[in-house]
Amino acid sequence: MIQPLWVIIPAAGVGQRMQAKCPKQYLSLAGQTILDRTIEIFISHPLVCGVLIGIGEGDAYWPDSKWYDHEDVRIFVGGKERSDTVQKGLRSLSKILDSEQHDVLVHDAARPLLTRAALDRIITHRSAQGSILAMPVKDTVKRQLADKALVESTLDRRVIWLAQTPQKFPQKALLNALEKAEHDGMAVTDECSAMEYVGWHPDLVMGESSNIKVTLPEDLLIAEALFSYLLETNLLNSTGSNSNRECNS
């Protein structure tokens, strides 16, 4: 039997590359904010206990969220970097749960197109070393020569995957790994890289090409088109109540 999981969504960043007037997670996607769309993915899933959102200090946009008063959504003030926010989320979670041994999902606030099928795959996948959604690369990949815009070599794309989220790890182990990476001055760009740093080899679970991260202005246009397609084909999770879930709290 799979224990329902909590999801941590770091949403304290400003998304400078979007060149927008507000943090990118609050930009509109098909009539709702990107963040609201992202939360909606998890809120009605029977194996999701609740969602912890790490928002920026003084965030003036969150009170307008459709999930602001939802019983399964809680917030905390995030940190300067993504890893800081996730650490704070894990510590907040330890005050909610009766054990620090539960698995936890971490998902990007700006990935609002995660399908129900992909979410099911990562939740139900069992691994002692954790797991991440990822996609094998299709393009030819080049390594740059030092700091110059010159090709040094061609990488073997057969062994290269593009990391996505959610990523799933035991709560305490992930916190320990992030803390060690920070203590050692090791920069980590996702949770998996922190686990790699302490010697873990997480499983690669097949993701989906539609599970894009909205980073640049053109990504929002792509996301709009993908959202329409996923909605029409009934691949997105639907909103509903999960009051019957049994969560350890």
C-alpha positions in Angstrom: 0.0 0.0 0.0 1.4 3.4 -1.0 1.3 6.1 1.7 -0.1 9.4 0.4 2.6 12.0 -0.1 3.0 15.7 0.6 4.2 17.9 -2.2 6.6 20.9 -1.7 6.4 23.6 -4.4 9.2 26.2 -4.2 7.6 29.4 -5.5 9.7 32.2 -3.9 11.6 33.1 -7.0 11.0 36.1 -9.3 11.8 34.5 -12.7 14.0 37.2 -14.1 14.4 35.6 -17.4 10.6 36.0 -18.1 11.1 39.8 -18.2 7.6 40.1 -16.7 6.2 42.7 -14.2 5.3 40.0 -11.7 6.9 36.7 -10.7 6.5 34.2 -13.5 4.4 31.8 -11.3 1.7 34.5 -11.2 1.5 35.0 -14.9 -1.8 33.9 -16.5 -2.1 30.5 -18.2 -5.6 29.9 -19.7 -7.3 32.2 -17.3 -5.5 31.2 -14.1 -2.1 31.8 -12.7 0.7 29.3 -13.5 1.0 28.5 -9.8 -2.7 27.9 -9.4 -2.6 25.5 -12.4 0.4 23.7 -10.9 -1.4 23.3 -7.5 -4.4 22.0 -9.3 -2.4 19.0 -10.6 -2.0 17.7 -7.1 -5.0 18.8 -5.1 -7.4 16.1 -6.2 -5.0 13.2 -6.5 -5.9 10.4 -4.0 -2.2 9.8 -3.2 -1.4 13.4 -2.4 -1.9 14.4 1.2 -1.4 18.1 0.8 0.7 20.8 -0.8 3.2 23.1 0.8 4.0 26.3 -1.1 7.1 28.2 -0.4 6.3 31.8 -1.3 8.5 34.9 -1.2 8.5 37.2 1.9 5.9 39.9 1.4 4.3 38.1 -1.5 1.3 40.3 -2.5 0.0 37.9 -5.1 -0.7 34.8 -3.1 -3.8 36.1 -1.3 -5.5 36.2 -4.7 -4.9 32.5 -5.3 -8.0 30.3 -5.8 -6.3 27.9 -3.3 -5.6 30.6 -0.6 -8.1 29.1 1.9 -8.0 25.5 0.8 -7.6 23.0 3.7 -5.0 20.9 1.9 -2.7 23.9 0.9 -0.3 25.5 3.3 2.3 28.1 2.8 5.7 29.0 4.3 8.2 31.8 3.6 10.9 30.5 1.2 14.5 31.4 1.0 16.8 33.1 -1.5 17.7 30.0 -3.5 15.5 27.1 -4.5 17.5 24.8 -2.2 16.9 27.2 0.7 13.2 27.1 0.1 13.0 23.3 -0.2 15.0 23.0 3.1 12.5 25.3 4.8 9.6 23.3 3.3 11.1 20.0 4.6 11.5 21.5 8.1 7.9 22.8 8.0 6.7 19.3 7.0 8.5 17.7 10.0 6.1 19.7 12.2 3.1 18.3 10.3 4.0 14.6 10.0 4.5 12.1 12.8 7.7 10.8 11.1 10.6 12.1 9.0 10.8 8.9 7.1 8.0 9.6 4.6 8.7 10.2 0.9 8.0 13.7 -0.3 7.5 15.1 -3.8 9.2 18.4 -4.9 7.8 20.0 -8.0 8.6 23.2 -9.9 6.0 26.0 -9.5 6.5 26.7 -13.3 5.6 23.2 -14.5 1.8 23.5 -14.8 1.4 20.8 -17.4 2.2 17.6 -15.5 -0.3 14.9 -16.5 -2.1 12.5 -14.3 -0.3 9.6 -15.9 3.2 11.0 -15.2 2.2 11.9 -11.6 1.0 8.4 -11.1 4.3 6.9 -12.4 6.5 8.9 -10.0 4.2 8.3 -7.0 3.8 4.6 -7.5 7.5 4.0 -8.5 9.4 2.2 -5.7 13.1 2.8 -5.2 15.4 2.8 -2.2 17.4 5.6 -3.8 14.6 7.9 -4.8 13.4 8.8 -8.3 12.9 11.6 -10.7 10.8 12.2 -13.8 13.1 12.7 -16.8 13.2 12.5 -20.5 16.0 11.0 -22.7 17.4 13.7 -25.0 16.5 13.5 -28.7 18.9 16.2 -30.0 22.6 16.0 -30.6 24.3 17.4 -27.5 27.6 19.4 -27.7 30.1 20.2 -24.9 31.4 23.8 -25.0 35.1 24.4 -25.0 35.9 26.2 -21.7 34.3 29.7 -21.7 34.4 30.0 -25.4 31.5 29.6 -27.9 33.3 26.7 -29.5 32.5 23.0 -29.7 34.8 20.7 -27.6 33.1 17.4 -28.3 29.8 15.6 -29.0 28.3 13.8 -26.0 26.7 10.4 -26.2 23.0 11.2 -26.1 22.1 7.6 -25.3 23.1 8.2 -21.7 21.8 11.8 -21.3 18.4 12.6 -19.8 16.7 15.9 -19.1 15.6 16.2 -15.5 12.0 17.1 -14.7 9.9 17.3 -11.6 8.3 15.9 -9.5 11.3 14.4 -7.8 10.7 11.9 -4.9 13.0 11.3 -2.0 12.7 10.4 1.7 12.1 13.6 3.6 14.9 13.3 6.2 17.5 12.0 3.7 16.7 14.9 1.3 17.0 17.5 4.0 20.4 16.0 5.2 21.7 16.1 1.6 20.6 19.7 1.0 22.2 20.8 4.2 25.5 19.0 3.5 25.6 20.5 0.0 25.0 24.0 1.4 27.6 23.4 4.2 30.2 22.3 1.6 29.5 25.2 -0.8 28.1 22.8 -3.4 25.6 24.5 -5.8 22.6 22.3 -6.5 20.0 23.1 -9.1 17.5 20.3 -8.2 16.9 17.9 -5.4 18.5 15.0 -7.3 21.8 16.8 -7.6 21.9 17.1 -3.8 21.2 13.3 -3.5 23.9 12.6 -6.1 26.4 14.6 -4.0 25.9 12.3 -1.0 26.3 9.2 -3.2 22.7 8.3 -4.2 21.8 7.0 -7.6 18.1 7.9 -8.1 15.9 6.0 -10.6 15.0 7.7 -13.9 11.2 7.5 -14.4 9.9 8.3 -17.8 8.5 11.8 -17.9 6.7 13.5 -20.8 7.7 16.1 -23.3 4.6 18.2 -22.4 5.9 18.6 -18.8 7.8 21.8 -19.7 9.1 24.5 -17.4 8.0 28.0 -18.2 11.2 30.0 -18.1 11.3 32.3 -21.1 8.5 34.4 -22.7 8.1 32.0 -25.6 7.5 29.1 -23.2 4.3 30.7 -22.1 3.0 30.6 -25.7 4.0 26.9 -25.9 2.3 26.2 -22.6 -0.9 27.7 -23.7 -1.1 25.5 -26.8 -0.1 22.4 -24.8 -2.7 23.2 -22.1 -5.5 23.3 -24.7 -4.4 19.9 -26.1 -4.0 18.2 -22.7 -7.4 19.6 -21.6 -9.1 18.4 -24.8 -7.6 14.9 -24.5 -8.5 14.7 -20.7 -4.8 14.1 -19.7 -4.7 16.7 -16.9 -5.8 16.0 -13.4 -9.3 17.3 -12.6 -10.1 19.5 -9.6 -12.0 17.8 -6.8 -12.1 16.9 -3.1 -9.7 14.5 -1.4 -11.3 14.6 2.0 -11.1 10.8 2.2 -7.4 10.5 2.0 -5.6 9.0 5.1 -2.5 11.1 5.9 -0.2 10.8 8.8 -0.3 14.2 10.5 
